[in-house]
Amino acid sequence: MAKTKSIFRCSECRYEVAKWVGKCPDCGAWGTVDEVAGSAATAASPVGRKAMLPSTAAAPISHIDSKVTKARPTGVDELDRVLGGGIVPGSVVLLSGEPGVGKSTLLLEVAHRWATQRDEKSLYVTAEESAGQVRLRADRTNAVHERVYLAAESDLSIVLGHVEQVRPTLLVVDSVQTMLVPEVDGTIGGVTQVRAVAAALTSLAKASGIAVLLVGHVTKDGNVAGPRTLEHLVDVVLQFEGDKNSTLRMVRGIKNRFGSSDEVGCFELHDDGISCVTDPSGLFLHHRTDSVSGTAVTVAMDGKRPLVAEVQGLTVHTEIPNPRRAVSGLDYNRVAMVLAVLQSRGRVFLGKHDVYAATVGGMRLLEPAADLAVALAIASAERDQALPVGWVILGEVGLAGEVRRVTGLERRLTEAERLGFTTALVPPGLARTKSGMKIHEVSDVKSAIRLAGLRRQRTAATETAPDF
């Protein structure tokens, strides 16, 4: 018999070393090297392994029942949208997000809707709060129901005992980093413990058909805390985002084995719970009866969802040598590039002006499709002339001043038309559709400024180019 020895393997990249180290020599991750038992003969080559009779024979893929993975709606429409129709029985969903963003509130609402809309039980397990704290939240959000069971436990063995007693069809664990497997060495929240908890709950879900929802903590970089294998073990990974200064919350699909992973769901967090926002475009527009200078409307694509957004620009004359450039909700580097293109290609001189650019409603607009809207908003502010009412502006701006095509143009125009916009300023090459909007195609920034009617009102004799 071959001599048994211990080896040390990184849980991130599977790199093996002869002794324990704190930092993986291959991928550079800290705290991911764990001891595993191995054999000198079998570790080098799989040749010579004895074949074993499988417990379940392999079957033709055409004989597999696809109804087993049919999604069941949770009752929260925006979450079902991201999940691809609902939760699949026996699946494991990981929901990650910053502290205080509303993860526990959302999942408590899911447990309540699950028990309300069908004659089934849901079990909510919390290891971060007491049962009394969760009951107070349930009272405030009106999530109290006889078929919603609550347990405040951190020992996974006791949690499994609760599952056997209650026999729920939905299990919520808040959170995976605070659960403990007594038989496994390591501290709570450590790499070894998190991996063991996730593996045990995944096995429970696959064996019993219970849908499992896990809450995951995130690091300061926004990534899920714990080993990378945690995201590989689960079936769905969702990211819950939100600004503490805004009530708007977004759930994005990062990984989904049962549907598309580029969907986004919109929610609004308030004192009495969380509610779905089925039409979020209105949150990112400042509703007014007339147009003012320095504003332009565009359509952003958040995953597969088109969102109409308003871009605002403001220019203020200054005498300081280095004018101020302030950006909110936009990519600072792209705004700086647009300002340079306006100066060089569009003849909009901003060398003696402070420039401010922002979005409305706390929206983050980082895609290049908003370049032309940013350019016209700033040009409108510099010349103190408003863009025509009912215009929507789409296009990426290049350094040569050209306007480039963007993805999903048809879907963007359909959403703008639905909200009542009548005219679109788009890049050239758009195939004519049955849309009732009036389409203007522009090839460069200068022609877009001219078409928008932004006439020059001041000379450029004393203007100098800004230092970006």
Secondary structure by P-SEA (a helix, b strand, c coil): ccbbbbbbbbccccccccccccccccccccccbbbbbbbcccccccccbbbbbbcccccccccccccccbbbbccaaaaaaaacccccccbbbbbbbcccccaaaaaaaaaaaaaaaccbbbbbbbccccaaaaaaaaaaaccccccbbbbbcccaaaaaaaaaaacccbbbbcccccccccccccccccaaaaaaaaaaaaaaaaaccbbbbbbbbbcccccccccccccccccbbbbbbbbccccbbbbbbcccccccccbbbbbbbcccbbbbbcccccccccccccccccbbbbccccccbbbbbbbbbbbbbbcccbbbbbbccccaaaaaaaaaaaaccccccccccbbbbbbccccccccccaaaaaaaaaaaaaaccccccbbbbbbbbccccbbbbbcaaaaaaaaaaaacccccccccccccccccbbbbbbccaaaaaaaacccccccccccccccc
